[in-house]
Amino acid sequence: MIVFTDLDGTLLEPDTCDHHAALPALAALAARAVPVVVATDRTAAEIGPVLVELKLDTPAIVENGGGVFWPAAPAGPAEADACYDEIRACLDALPARLKGCFAGFGDMDARRIAALTGLNRARAARASRRGFSEPGLFTGSETQLVALRRHLAAHGLCAERHGRFLTVSRGGSKAGRMNAVRALVERRDGRRYWPLVALGDAEEDREMLEAADYGVVVANPAHPPLAELDGEREGRVIRTELPGPMGWNAAMIEILRRLAGSAEFDA
Ligand SMILES: [Mg+2]
């Protein structure tokens, strides 16, 4: 099988970013040569050290599906299709009446980004090194938002709300990248990976959890539980009782136990 996982609040503790409670399951997956793919809203600069610590040599889905980052790619570090400069050029060319309505991370220093996001200054600096998307604050009217979206669409870009931020990108989602990333890993390893298992804790993970063969909603007491997901009634999507990496570990051990000996699991 192949595993896709969100980081913050899922594989990592929300506050400490610690993953140690998931080590038993990660070791069990490594022993079975199951690839684990990170799918996160973080940038490549933010997750580089995390991939090293997790000992993952797989491609990662970054910036909420905006792009794919693969530091251990067979052909050398790959961050294909980076389009940040194109996004910034489009924003810089906005008509004056729209330009004042949007302040992107590229318009802010690390201190301002830290204040807005709650990240520490060092991580805020890494969060501002973007490849595929530009989050920012939109302060205009609904009419101006429609005009902004029309302007962006003419350049092949879109704007989506993520919490308090409006994020400009080419589109793309964690779910939409799953099959392409699986294909990259299959090509490297010369074998097929199936089924797809996905783990996440938040609304931004919903599509990924629903698209997987097995989805796991990891409990996150910091926000209200997700509304029922497609596949939940049939048991294809399950929920953990424990939060963060503890829940990740328990769910993954249970999935390994269920799939062991079944025809679906040949690892
Ligand atoms: Mg999360």
Residues whose N, C-alpha, C, O or C-beta is under 5 A from the ligand:
A	BS01	MG	D6 L7 D8 G9 T10 D201 A202
